[in-house]
Amino acid sequence: MRSEIKYILFSILSMFVLSMDAQQIIDLSGRWDVKLDSLNQEGSIMLPGTTDDAGFGIANTLTPKMEKPQLLHLTRKHFFVGVATYSREIEIPKSMAGKSLELLLERVLWRSRLFIDGKENAFYQKSLVTPHRYFLTEGLSAGKHKIGIVVDNHRQHDISFNNLAHAYTNDTQVMWNGILGKMQLRALPSVEISRVEVYPDVENKKVRVVTLLKKEEKGNLSGELSLNIPSLKIVSNVQKLNISQDNVTVESVLSMGNDFELWSEFNPKLYNLDVTFKGKKAYSSKSVTFGMRRIDNRDGVLNINGNRIFLRGTLECCIFPLKGTPPTSEKEWEKVFTTAKSWGLNHLRFHSWCPPEAAFAVADKMGFYLQVELPLWSLRVGKDNATNRFLYKEFDNIIENYGNHPSFCLLSVGNELQPDFDLLNNFVAYMKERDSRHLYTTTTFTFEKGHGDNPEPQDQFFVSQWTDKGWIRGQGVFDSETPSFNKDYTKAACGYGVPVISHEIGQYAVYPNLKEISKYTGTLDPLNFKAIRDDLTNKGLIDKAETYLKVTGKLAFRLYKEEIERAMKTPCFSGFQLLGLQDFSGQGTALVGLVDAFWDNKGIVKEEEFRQFCSPVVPLARFEKAVYSGDEIFQAEIDIANFSDKSLDNHVLWRLKDDKDNIVTQGRFSDILLPCGKTTGLGRISYDLNKIKEAEKLTLDVIVENSEWKNSWSIWVYPKVDTINYGNVVVTKNIEEAKKALAKGKKVLYSPDSAQVKGIEGKFVPVFWSPVHFPKQAGTMGLLCHDMHPALKGFPTDDSTDWQWWNLTKQSKVIVTDSIESQIEPIVEVVDNFTNNRRLSTLFQARCNCGKIVVCSMDILSNCRNRPEVRQLLISLLKYMNSDEFNPEREIKISSLNSFTQ
């Protein structure tokens, strides 16, 4: 009973203190005057906001064109980098007069200075990732005062090459000038609780609380410090304090009892800790949110509260294309995290920047694991002492402002850093000593020679594309190695002693979604998208834009699936970081996402399809290849990756289906236990493919019964054929032989050697990242198959690239058909990258001279007997050409045949 009375009295006191604080705050949001001296512009502006919002700066005069700078990134409608002065009049009420004051500006880019009644505050602020705070220790008199804030968004420190770091860039967020988020002037009590840090001790069921008290008046002040967790009705013993110094740090230990819950992605339980200081002359209170969470790297993997986790992540690069500024409200961040969760993710990596408070608050509630980074993407690390000091201060700022958030799990010094790893290791040592609640690493990957293929001595986790034993992401091998689905990264990733996470996997370009243009109603103009739209229109291809988006997106989806599954099959792996689920609006318009820059689904695949292989529980299949001959046996090892919060004992069903959903064979794994925190092998399945009498695509489903967890894979089976019936078709690699046969009115299947074809290198994977950012690449984006064309009737395919096309695309030359577009009928087109937008094809038909021809620039004549898919495409084409359906309407000139041969 006494404890309940104590709790009630403490709650009443807390509410009283909060009501007093509420009367001591002036909200500074609203209309301000603004002056841009360098441009001789001035007027009024709404803050929080930016000069872009208000239409100040240099108005854009660029028009949509297929060139730089339009294709580099979104275009600011009004550009301003320089010094802007924001001013307004405020009135200090008597209740705040003479008291120490704190001015808070939640986010500023980059340097700010404060003037009161024309006099400058002694200190300036220049944090890129945390609030700017000014303290007016002498206070202000009651009445009117003029406040001036001078913001300089020029580059202040050497933090990145070519201004690519996302904390300061025009590629994603822009180099805006203004003030975002909370703006307030607050009267400080005699003793201010300036900071509370909560250090959970999960094992011992307690928290260590570090409270920093700041004395705002002269002389000694005494009082009592109390800690309270309302939801658990926990109140600490009162600590009596006599404060004589300006700053006092108090450590307290608070028992959590036995009824508390642990925080994780599966149970994001949060607690509020209220801290109150009460004295005769001082009342101060502060409430902070925390979770009972411990992250560690025991056994070389990531663990939360002793349970192994697997990061399913994507990058967040400050991409907010409506205004080019990071959101400071929870509502806007809820869309980001809700969308990420709907695609099966549990992790975001903030690439070379740290988000505002609201992002952490939403991540806490939704159970996301965050990696934040200092504002650094540099090839000159350690070269400038002023920059080094700035970065150390930014780390301290991040810990002081966001350190209590349980979602804040990982921190990296920056992205792809070079060259001074002595400095980076020393920096991480400092971080580890300062705050043990997070894990730290020197860099998120590096190209520095002698580094990057092994963890650094101070690294607590390791993010890389490769190790000294090989690749740990598929992007490096998918175009060079024959498709195989029994591979993982065990050999390359295991044995390093710290958690290994794959760096920026994917980067598979998807064709632009031109319907997105209408969404840009803010401060950024999508001249890149408009230029592409206009180019397609001028070339008569605009009607194909939506199809280009669909087929290139499906290829990217299939590649992301294999990327993720290889990671999940690797027993020592701790996760992956996609680049990305979301489009990247800069660096040459890198549209690599399945959701657009606004976090909206592009409509290529549904979220639940992606969650089949990107979830806490994922069925996995290991099998040798995608393409089989009818005289082979299909075998697969079935695994279940269980990174949920509990063990499973469900039965697991598997079945093999044909294209009409008829079950060819099936089975079940029963009496199994699937422990959490690992991938469990269930056993082998097999099926004799000699029962397949026609070319078929088969689908393997693996389903965890009585659950949402399921996954599927495609294989292609082609019956064994001893002889190929050419009928009355002349099949040749030789252009002269083809022309002679056509002159005689014959049917010709012309498949020249690649060396004889003038064209583009054939590739299976699409453009890497961006054809603008990386122009020296083959640069196609996948196939557009006319899958209902009778020529492909015997070759099962949909309208896009799938794994059965690997051999055919790799052994091909892509023909540019712009000059002969009116003369041919494409059967298989190739999508060009958006900087060229050419008509491309590897399979087309036409009339020619007195005959009819099919041109196939994929090699279907070499060793076709030992390549089942190549053999089957040849059979399908021959069957079609020997039928009455082979009747092309368009006619190609003989000279045109010569135009693409050499």
ABEGO torsion letter per residue (X at the ends): XAAAAAAAAAAAAAAAAAAAAAAABBBABEBBBBBBAAAGBBEBBBOBEBAAAAGBEBBBABBBBBBOAAAABBBBABBBBEBBBBBBBBBBBAAABGBBBBBBBABBOABBBBBBGGBBBABBBABAABBBBBBBAAEBBBEBBBBBBBBBABBABBABBGGABAABBAABBBBBBEBBEBBBBBBBBABBBABBBBBBBAAAGBBBBBBBBBBABBEBBBEBBBBBBAAAGBBBBBBBBBBABABBBBBBBBBAEAABBBBBAABBBBBBBBBBBBBAABBBBBBBBBBBBBBBABGGBBBBGGBBBBBBBBBBAGBBAAAGBBBABAAAAAAAAAAAAAAGBABBBBBGBBBBAAAAAAAAAAGBBBBBBBBBBBAABGABAAAAAAAAAAAAAAAAAAAABAABABBBAEBGBOABAAAAAAAAAAAAAABAABBBBABBEBABBGBGABBBAABABBBBABBAAEBABAAAAAAABBBBAABBAAAAABGAGBBBBBBGBEGBBBBBBAAAAAABABABBBAAAAAAAAAAAAAGAAAAAAAAAAAAAAAAAAAAAAAAAAAAABAABAEBBBOBABBBABGGGBBABABBAAGBBAGABBAAAAAAABBABBBBBBBABABBBAABBBBBBBBBBBABABBBABBBBBBBBBAAGBBABBBBBBGBBBBBGBBBBAEBBBBBAAABABBBBBBBBBBBBGBABBBBBBBBBBBBBABBBAEABBBBABAAAAAAAAAAGBBBBBBBBAAABBBBBBBABBBBGBAAABABBAGBAEBBBBAABAAAAABBBBABBBAAAAAAAABBBBBBAAAAAAABBBABBBBBBAAAGBBBBABBBBBBEABBBBBBABBAABGAAABAAAAAAAAAAAAAAABAABBBABBBBAAAAAAABX
